[in-house]
Amino acid sequence: MANGYPWQQGLWQQLARRPQHAHAYLLHGPSGTGKRDFASALADFLLCQKPQGDQPCGVCRGCLLLAAGTHPDRFELKPAEDRASVGVDQVRELVHFVGQTAQLAGRKLVLIAQPPVEEMTLQAANALLKSLEEPAGATVMLLLSDQPSRVLPTVRSRCVQQAMPLPTAQQAADYLQAVLPELAAEQRGELLQLAAGSPLRAQQLAAQGVLEQRALVVEGVKKLLKQQTQPTQLAEGWKDVPLLLLFDWFSQWAQLLLRYQLTGDADALGAADMHKVLQYLADKSSTPAVLHIQDWLLEQRQKLLGKAPLNRVLLLEALLLQWARLPGSG
């Protein structure tokens, strides 16, 4: 994998040099660490007819068809255009593909990567089981997961589970410096912290303007606690900030509050932009009140992940009202 990520090279050599492959791999690890690129490169390698060591040759018929996007023995499972997750109809197409003979007389390759396998419906996951258990011919299935604990146990048990290697802090920093040289080292460090150390996720956050959005939200929270603004104003002012991102941040802040209340460790308060705010809230808030808002945040976040039809403004107002009341609960 000549153009792969440095932190994946060891696993790449291990898998590329195997004389035989399992019929299904569950490649799992945090989002933003390069799983999809790795799986796509492995798929291309496994479909190459004349691999050169641990690299595809690039010139055989299989490689040329892959480059053109027309390889008949490669199938990627994707949701219907109007759906967020894979359904039964798409799995039926996969089952039909798996049951066919390979057209190039080699392997067939199935990729289930985007969205990750845990996002498919229960019915779709159950429909996948027989193909996972008894794939026809020389079929290799590559399943990707950000959260393997959410994958149906019967799906997990039919796959070889492979944890994807994570970059070291230095590898992540070097990668970001290479792709975002225009940013200051401090900004790149903040992006990595917001991305939980995942360099590709950090790159994505930078492209989405998350540093600016984060600054807007942090300033709004400070004004809210100083009673210089109202929840309604903030809810309206944050209209361009993704709702799930907001709930990720507030959920993390609630968790950090609890940790600080229990340990008093000021070095474990997350990103520096909220240190003083979280220390203030921890001193002025009761632990039961923080636990209550954390439970509420996690419940609402789960609804967001499930695509529940929630009123954005009302939801944010409810969140901010609870947040504003925290200092009086201590």
N, C-alpha and C positions, 0 to 999 in steps of 0.2 A: 504494500500500500504506500507507494512512493509519496503521495501527497496527503497522507493521513496525519493525525495529530500525534505529537511525540509520546503522550501518555498511553497511546493505544498500541505502540509498536510490538511490545512483548506478546500481547494477546493475539495480535495479527499473525505473528510468526508461528505461534502455537497452533492456531486454527488452520492457517494456510498450508502447513506442513503435514496435517493429518492425512493418512492414507485413506481413511474412511470417515464419513460424517454421520452424525445422528440425523434422524428424520426430522427433528424439530428442536430448535434452540429458543430459549426465552432469554433474550439479552436485556438485562435490567440495570438501572442506575438513574441518578437524578437527571432531570431535564437540563439541557444546555451543556452537556459534556461530550457530545459527538456520537451518540449511539446510532442515529439514523445514517449519518455519513459512513460509519463503520459497516453497518448492515448492508447498505447499498453497494459499497465496495466489495464486501464479501460475496454478495449475490453475483456481481459481475465476475469475480474471480472463479466462483464455482461453475459458472456457465461458459467460461473460456475453454476452448477445445484443445489448446496447446499452451498451457501455462508455462511461464519461464521462471522456475524456482518458486518464489512466493508472490509473483506478480503475473497478472494476465498478459497475454502476448500482445494484444491490441490489434492484431492483423487477421486472426482467423475469422471464419464466417460468423461465429457466435459473437465475438467482440465487435465486429462491424455492425451487426444487427442491434446489439446493445447500444452502441454509439448513436444509431439512428432511432432508437426508442421503439424498435419493431420486433424484438426477439419474441418468437412465439411460445417459448417455454418459460417465460418470466411473467408472473402474475402479482400485481400489487393490490391488496384488498383495501378499498377506500369506501367511504360513505357515499350515499346518493347525494347529488348536488344540493338538495334542499334539507339535508340532515347533518347533524353534528357528529353522530356516531354510526358505526357499522350496524346494519340490520340483517335480518334473515335472508332477504333477497340477494344481498351482495355475497353472503356466505354460500348460498346455493350456486352462484357463479363460480366461486372458488372450488366447491365440491366437484362441479362439472369439469373444471380445469384439471384438478388432481386425478380424476378418473380417466383422463385421456393419455394416450401414448405420447412421449416426447417427440416433437417433430424433427429435432436435430439428432435424434438417437442418443441423447446424453441425459443430463439431469433436467428436472423441472424445478423451478425455484419459486416459492411463494414468500412474499414480504408483507408483513402486517406491522406497519410502523406509525402511520399518521392518520387518525389519532392512535395513541398507544392502545394495546389490546385490552386494558382494563376499562376503556371507554365504550367498548361494544355492548350492545344490549344483552341481557341474560339469555334471551331466546337465540340470539346470534352466536353467543359463546357455546351454548349447548349444541347448536347445529354444527359447530366446528369440530366437536369432539371426535367423531368417527374418522374424519380426515387426519386428525392429529395422531390417532391411535393406529390406523392402518392406511398410510398413504400409498397410493398405487405407484409402482415403478420406483425409479431413483429420484424421489421427491425430497427436497430439503425445504423446511419451512422456518423462516426467521421471524420471530415475534418479538416486539419491543415493548417494554413497560417502564414507566416512570415510577410506579408504585406497585411492585409485585404482590404486596399483601392484599391488594384489591382485585387481583386476577382470580377468577374462579379456580378453586383448588383442583378440580378435575382437569382443567386446562394446564395448570402448573405441573401436575403430576405426569403429564404426557410429554413433557419437554425436558431437555437438558438445560438446567438453569445456570446461566453464566452472568456473574456480576461484571459489569463493565468497569475497567480501571478509571480512576479519577485523577485529574491533574494535581500535581503538587502546587502549593501556593506560588512557587517560583515559575512553574510552567504556565500557570494561569496568567500571571502578571506579564510574562514574556509574550504570550499569545496576544493579550490585549494591547501591549505596546506596539506590536507589529501591525495590528489591524486598526488601531485607533491612535496613531501617533500625534494627532492634532490635539488630543486631550492631555491635560496635566496629569502627572502621576497620582496626585491626590484624587482627581476625578475618577481615574481608572480604578483606584483602590475602593472608592465609594461604590462604583458600579459592581465590582466583584463582591462586596459585602452585601449589597442588595440582592445579588444573584446567588447568594449562599456559596460562593466560590466557583460557580459554573461559568467558564469563560465565554461560551457561545451564548448563553443566556444574558450575560453582561453586555455582549456586543448587541444583542437584540434590544435590550433595554435602552442602550445608548441611541439606537436608531429610532426608537419610539419617543425620545425626548423625556425619558423618565427622570433624569436629574432635575430638569426644570419642574416637572410635575411634583416631584418629591419636595422640592423647596417650597412650592406653593402650598402643599398640604401641611408641611411642618409649620410654616408661618401662620396658616389658618388655625391650627390647633393651639398655638401659643396665644393668639388673639382671643380664641374662644375661652381659654382658661383665665385670661385677664379681663373677660367680659367686655371686650372691645368689638365683638361681632356676635351675630346670632346664628344658630344652626341653619336656619333657612337661607341666609346669605351665603354661608359656606357651601351648602348643598348645591346651590345654583352656580357658585363660582368654580366648583370642581366638576362641572359637566363634561369636561374633556378628559378627565382622569378615569381610566377603566375601573369599573366598579369592583371587579375581582381583585385588582391591584390594591385598591383602598382597603378592602377587607383583609387582604394578606398583611398589609402594614399594621392595621389596628389589632389584628389577632396576634401578630408578633409582639407588638408593644404590650398587650395584656399579659402575654407569657413572660416577657422581660420584667414587667412590674412584679409579678408573683415571685419570680426568681430572686429579684432584689430584696423583696420583703422577707424572704426566707433565709437568704444568705448574706445580705448586706454587701455583696461583691459589686462594686461600682465598675469593675473592669469587664463585667459581663452584661452591659446594658446596650449592646448592639451598636448601630451607627452613631457617630458622635453628635449628629445633628439633633438627637432627641435625649441625650444624656441628662441634661438639667431638667427637662420636662418630666422625664420618667422618675428621676429622684424626687422631685417635688410631689408628684402624684403618689409615689410609694409612701412618702411620709404623711400625706394628708388623707389617704384612702384606707378603708378597711379591707382586709383580705377577702372576707365574704363578698363584698361589693365587686372586687376585681374578678373573683371566681364567677360571679353571676354574669358580668359583662363578657367574660371570656366564653362561657357556655353559649351565650346568646350569639356572639360573633361566629363561633364555629357552626352553630345551627344555621345561621343565615348564609354563611359561606357554602355550606353543603347544598343549600337550595340554589345558590348561584351556579355551582358546578352541575347541578341537575337541570339547569336551564329553566327554573321556575319563573313564571311571569310576575316579577316583583316591580313595584313602583319605585324607581330609583330615588326620586327626591324624598319621598316619605321614608324610605329605608334609611337614607343618610341622615335625615332629621332625627329619626329614632336613635340611631347610633350616637350622634353628636349630643343629644340631650342626656343620654346616659353617661357619656364621657365627661360632660360639663359638671355632672353631679358627683363625680368620683371624689373630688377634694373635700366635700362635706360629709363623706361617709366614714372618715377615720375617727 
